[in-house]
């Protein structure tokens, strides 16, 4: 669970699974909210998202927003509150190291900018991709990461390299002044407590699917998004 700390005292503790569900809620709300004053109830959302409606109401309570009895939540208000909570209105600059299949796919994903992140540069050791532009993002030599990009220019470092190179790349990013790292390699990375790290493993997701198929006994979760 995560503590959000104010200047003098600890504020509400928000569970990490709740924070992870907010983007899903946001995407759904944007898909149905086409007019001002449109309301959506927790049971209606639960039916579409396969989540217990009491869980949805509890999640929204952390945002200090409550619905109207028998009506629900004003969709556009929810969208605004969730976007503000997630910091979508602040555009964070990011760079990516590793221009293989995953790296290219991330660069080409145009929704990131709508979600408050812009990839401004890519880095690799392969001469065949250095100097190219992918989705208007230029690819540079690795040496340029620490030499040519000022510390204040980049908020997020994205790692898309083989696992045995991930920690080295993370160390370079941290030395370059980055305070948060999104790691897509197969190997988790570590850093001091003041560095934000998010390890995302595509392989782990695939392993779970294959394990369930192999056993032919799908694991049952009360909430499959957790």
C-alpha positions as CSV (number, residue, x, y, z in Angstrom):
1,X,0.0,0.0,0.0
2,X,1.1,3.5,-0.7
3,X,1.2,6.5,1.6
4,X,0.6,9.9,0.2
5,X,2.4,12.3,2.5
6,X,1.6,15.9,3.1
7,X,3.7,18.5,4.7
8,X,2.8,17.8,8.3
9,X,0.9,14.5,8.5
10,X,0.2,11.3,6.6
11,X,-2.8,11.5,4.3
12,X,-5.0,8.7,3.0
13,X,-3.3,5.4,2.3
14,X,-4.3,4.2,-1.2
15,X,-3.8,0.5,-2.1
16,X,-1.6,0.0,-5.1
17,X,-4.2,-2.3,-6.8
18,X,-6.6,0.6,-6.6
19,X,-4.2,2.9,-8.3
20,X,-3.6,0.3,-11.0
21,X,-7.4,0.2,-11.7
22,X,-7.8,3.9,-12.2
23,X,-6.5,3.9,-15.8
24,X,-9.0,1.1,-16.6
25,X,-11.8,3.2,-15.2
26,X,-10.6,6.2,-17.1
27,X,-10.5,4.3,-20.4
28,X,-14.0,3.0,-19.9
29,X,-15.5,6.4,-18.9
30,X,-14.0,8.0,-21.9
31,X,-15.5,5.4,-24.1
32,X,-19.0,6.1,-22.9
33,X,-18.9,9.8,-21.9
34,X,-19.9,11.8,-25.0
35,X,-22.1,14.4,-23.5
36,X,-22.2,16.7,-20.4
37,X,-24.3,15.5,-17.5
38,X,-24.0,11.7,-18.3
39,X,-24.1,9.5,-15.3
40,X,-22.8,6.0,-14.7
41,X,-23.5,3.8,-11.7
42,X,-21.0,1.5,-10.0
43,X,-23.2,-1.6,-10.9
44,X,-23.2,-0.6,-14.6
45,X,-19.4,-0.2,-14.6
46,X,-19.0,-3.5,-12.7
47,X,-21.0,-5.3,-15.3
48,X,-18.7,-4.0,-18.1
49,X,-15.4,-4.3,-16.2
50,X,-16.2,-7.5,-14.3
51,X,-15.4,-6.0,-10.9
52,X,-17.5,-6.0,-7.7
53,X,-19.5,-2.7,-7.6
54,X,-18.6,-2.2,-4.0
55,X,-14.9,-2.3,-5.0
56,X,-15.5,0.4,-7.6
57,X,-17.3,2.6,-5.0
58,X,-14.5,2.0,-2.5
59,X,-11.9,2.9,-5.1
60,X,-13.7,6.2,-6.0
61,X,-14.0,7.0,-2.3
62,X,-10.2,7.5,-2.2
63,X,-10.7,10.3,-4.7
64,X,-13.1,12.0,-2.3
65,X,-15.9,11.7,-4.8
66,X,-19.3,10.2,-4.2
67,X,-22.2,9.3,-6.5
68,X,-25.8,10.2,-6.3
69,X,-28.3,7.6,-5.0
70,X,-29.9,5.6,-7.8
71,X,-28.1,7.7,-10.4
72,X,-24.4,7.1,-9.9
73,X,-21.4,9.3,-10.8
74,X,-21.2,12.2,-13.3
75,X,-18.9,10.7,-15.9
76,X,-17.0,13.8,-17.0
77,X,-16.4,14.8,-13.4
78,X,-14.9,11.3,-12.7
79,X,-12.7,11.6,-15.8
80,X,-11.4,15.0,-14.6
81,X,-10.7,13.8,-11.1
82,X,-9.0,10.6,-12.1
83,X,-6.8,12.4,-14.7
84,X,-5.8,14.9,-12.1
85,X,-5.0,12.2,-9.5
86,X,-2.8,10.3,-12.1
87,X,-1.1,13.5,-13.2
88,X,-2.2,13.2,-16.8
89,X,-2.4,17.0,-17.1
90,X,1.4,17.2,-16.6
91,X,3.4,16.1,-19.6
92,X,6.4,14.1,-18.5
93,X,9.4,13.7,-20.8
94,X,10.7,10.2,-21.3
95,X,13.6,8.4,-23.2
96,X,13.8,4.8,-24.1
97,X,16.9,2.6,-24.3
98,X,16.6,-0.5,-26.5
99,X,15.1,-0.1,-30.0
100,X,14.1,-3.7,-30.6
101,X,10.5,-5.0,-31.1
102,X,9.3,-3.8,-27.7
103,X,11.1,-0.5,-27.9
104,X,9.7,0.3,-31.3
105,X,6.2,-0.7,-30.2
106,X,6.4,1.6,-27.2
107,X,7.6,4.5,-29.4
108,X,4.8,4.0,-31.8
109,X,2.1,3.9,-29.1
110,X,0.5,7.3,-29.5
111,X,-1.7,7.1,-26.5
112,X,1.2,7.8,-24.1
113,X,1.0,11.5,-24.9
114,X,-2.7,11.6,-24.0
115,X,-1.7,9.9,-20.7
116,X,0.9,12.5,-19.8
117,X,4.1,11.0,-21.2
118,X,6.1,12.0,-24.3
119,X,9.0,9.9,-25.5
120,X,11.5,12.5,-26.8
121,X,14.5,10.2,-27.7
122,X,15.6,6.7,-28.1
123,X,19.0,5.1,-27.5
124,X,20.7,2.0,-28.8
125,X,24.1,0.5,-29.6
126,X,23.1,-0.8,-33.0
127,X,24.5,1.4,-35.8
128,X,21.7,0.3,-38.1
129,X,19.1,2.1,-36.0
130,X,21.2,5.0,-34.7
131,X,20.2,8.2,-36.6
132,X,16.8,6.9,-37.7
133,X,13.5,8.5,-36.7
134,X,10.7,6.3,-35.5
135,X,7.3,8.0,-35.1
136,X,9.3,11.3,-35.1
137,X,11.5,10.1,-32.3
138,X,15.2,10.2,-33.1
139,X,17.5,7.3,-32.1
140,X,20.9,8.2,-30.6
141,X,24.1,6.4,-29.5
142,X,24.1,5.3,-25.9
143,X,26.9,7.7,-25.1
144,X,24.5,10.6,-25.8
145,X,22.3,9.7,-22.9
146,X,24.6,11.0,-20.3
147,X,26.4,13.6,-22.4
148,X,23.8,15.5,-24.4
149,X,20.6,15.4,-22.4
150,X,20.4,17.8,-19.4
151,X,19.3,16.3,-16.1
152,X,16.2,18.4,-15.9
153,X,14.9,17.5,-19.3
154,X,13.9,13.9,-18.7
155,X,11.5,12.6,-16.0
156,X,11.2,8.9,-17.0
157,X,13.7,6.3,-18.4
158,X,12.2,3.3,-20.2
159,X,14.3,0.1,-20.4
160,X,13.6,-2.3,-23.3
161,X,16.9,-4.2,-23.4
162,X,17.9,-7.8,-22.7
163,X,17.7,-8.7,-19.0
164,X,21.5,-9.0,-18.6
165,X,21.9,-5.3,-19.6
166,X,19.0,-3.9,-17.7
167,X,20.8,-3.0,-14.4
168,X,23.6,-1.3,-16.3
169,X,21.2,0.8,-18.3
170,X,19.3,1.7,-15.1
171,X,22.5,2.8,-13.4
172,X,23.3,5.1,-16.4
173,X,19.8,6.6,-16.3
174,X,20.1,7.3,-12.6
175,X,23.6,8.8,-13.0
176,X,22.0,11.0,-15.8
177,X,19.5,12.4,-13.2
178,X,16.4,10.4,-14.0
179,X,14.2,9.8,-10.9
180,X,11.8,7.1,-12.4
181,X,12.4,4.0,-14.5
182,X,9.9,1.8,-16.3
183,X,11.6,-1.5,-16.9
184,X,10.3,-3.9,-19.6
185,X,13.3,-6.3,-19.5
186,X,12.9,-9.8,-18.1
187,X,15.1,-9.0,-15.1
188,X,14.0,-6.7,-12.3
189,X,16.3,-3.8,-11.5
190,X,17.1,-2.2,-8.2
191,X,18.0,1.3,-7.0
192,X,18.0,3.5,-4.0
193,X,14.6,4.3,-2.3
194,X,14.4,7.8,-3.9
195,X,14.2,6.3,-7.4
196,X,10.8,5.2,-8.6
197,X,10.9,1.8,-10.3
198,X,8.2,-0.1,-12.2
199,X,9.1,-3.5,-13.4
200,X,6.7,-4.8,-16.1
201,X,7.2,-8.3,-17.3
202,X,5.4,-9.5,-20.5
203,X,7.0,-12.9,-19.9
204,X,5.3,-13.3,-16.5
205,X,1.9,-12.6,-18.0
206,X,2.5,-15.2,-20.8
207,X,3.8,-17.7,-18.2
208,X,0.6,-17.4,-16.2
209,X,-1.6,-18.0,-19.3
210,X,0.5,-21.0,-20.4
211,X,0.5,-22.4,-16.9
212,X,-3.3,-22.2,-16.8
213,X,-3.6,-23.8,-20.2
214,X,-1.2,-26.5,-19.3
215,X,-3.0,-27.4,-16.1
216,X,-6.4,-26.8,-17.7
217,X,-7.4,-25.4,-14.3
218,X,-7.7,-21.6,-14.6
219,X,-7.1,-19.9,-11.3
220,X,-10.2,-18.2,-10.0
221,X,-9.8,-14.7,-8.6
222,X,-12.6,-12.7,-7.1
223,X,-11.1,-9.8,-8.8
224,X,-9.1,-10.8,-11.9
225,X,-7.5,-7.4,-12.3
226,X,-5.5,-7.7,-9.0
